[in-house]
């Protein structure tokens, strides 16, 4: 796989510190230099899991990637315009420096020339970051379309890009709302025992057959999630009962005050999860809204 970061890393475009650093150590200056030249593009992980995977259906995922790609392309257009405009302004400021006989105008032109040159350098660095983001979106779209997810589930063998400009999109938009409102309603059921007024009102705006489908999906999804959570809780309870500590990763826990209050020994993280015990899916203790 191509390392996109290496494609866009260009030390020749890196900025140096250009402010008053009189009271700073060399280590301080190096830290500032690092912050100026760190690649601040949108993280690939976030693009994949919190933009693409966050979408509720395959069509919604593809559509979201296209939307993000368009926004990125428009940002590139804006930055390229700003850079070209800045270069034109620099020509004007340099001309003022070379030709003006007014010392004040020359001094001001030099200040503006320095500021604009610096802004061009910053914009150029930012442009590289956004171009890298664009390349990541293109990679994600290509990966998506080449995967089983990229096939339209109608048996035609077509991919999602085949319906971008067709009326078929509307059917898949309908599926987005069925799944999205069912998921939101399922969360209501799990935490409040019934579908909230906002989600209920939205569901009741849809056609009757879609309402029924959404209610059934919401109830089934809430029940499955509830039972999955029960299995996790049972697993944790057994682990704690055996005196085994939980792996809290980097989450902070008020451990020292707890030791002072209870005298409990300090826990140590474990590296491997134990198998989940199986429990029967009865659903008897789930208070669901009767739809």
Secondary structure, 3 states (H helix, E strand, C coil): CCCHHHHHCCHHHCCCCCCCCCCCCHHHHHHHHHHHHCCCCCCHHHHHHHHHCCCCCHHHHHHHHHHHHHHHHHHHHHHHHHHHHHHHHHHHHHHHHHHCCCHHHHHHHHHHHHHHHHHHHHHHHHHHHHHHHHHHHHHHHHHHHHCHHHECCCCCCCEHHHHCCCCCHHHHHHHHHHHHHHHHHHHHHHHHCCCCHHHHHHHHCCCHHHHHHHHHHHHHHHHHHHHHHHHHHHHHHHHHHCCCCCCCCCCCCCHHHHHHHHCCCCCCCCCCCCCCCCCCCCCCCCCCCCC
